Amino acid sequence: MASLDTLIQAFTHGSPEKPGLLQGRMLARFATIPEAGRVVIKSYQRGGIISLFTRDIFLRTGNIRSRKEFEGLALAARAGVRVPRPVAFASQGGFFYKAWLITAEIHGHRSFAELCLTEEKKAAALIPEISQDVQLLINSGIFHVDLHPGNILVDHHGTPCIIDFDKALYQPEHKKKLAEKYQKRWTRAVDKYRLPASVTDLHLM
């Protein structure tokens, strides 16, 4: 695997991508790493009042955020969920640190939220596939705390892929309760951003 210096240099000099509709504040850059090919390097950014003082420095209280997300992606992938292939995670610092997550690039991707606004019928036709992946998360007790249409990317083949497992939780609770959490968060985002009603309902058990 590439050295930490190589990964950090790739982030610094990679091609940046601005977050799209509903895709949050995390900064992502594209780069090519010899051992892994074309990858996306995600930098963790703070929000809220604390971001006025520091944008990308975190206090270490356990596992670093990039490691947690890496492990969440790996767990979801083992459950059969379509997610970006986790490649590596990196950090710089000790008690105070910066963090990066490296995943394989999803070729020709666009946000499902943006697809909803430009090609409603195509977006609505993907709901069964997206629901299937969410159901796999539920069956495995994985709670993606921020699942919404902006955290689904659709590749050049039209295949949806769930991203952003930052702060994902393992909650082996009743499946119905977990399904209700997923549907409530999804519906709130669809309503807030005035996405088509045809993509509101996930088909969950």
Buried (B, 14 or more C-beta within 10 A) or exposed (E): EBEEEBBBEBBEEBEEEEBBBBBBEBBBBBBEBEEBEEBBBBBBBBEEEEEEEEBBBBEBEEEBBBBBBBBBBBBBBEBEBBBBBBBBBBBBEEEEBBBBBBBBBBEEBBBBBBBBBEEBEEBBEBBEBBBBBBBBBBBBBBBBEBBBBBBBBBBEEEEBBBBBBBEBEEBEEEBEEBBEBBBEBBBEBBEEBEBEEBBBEBEBE
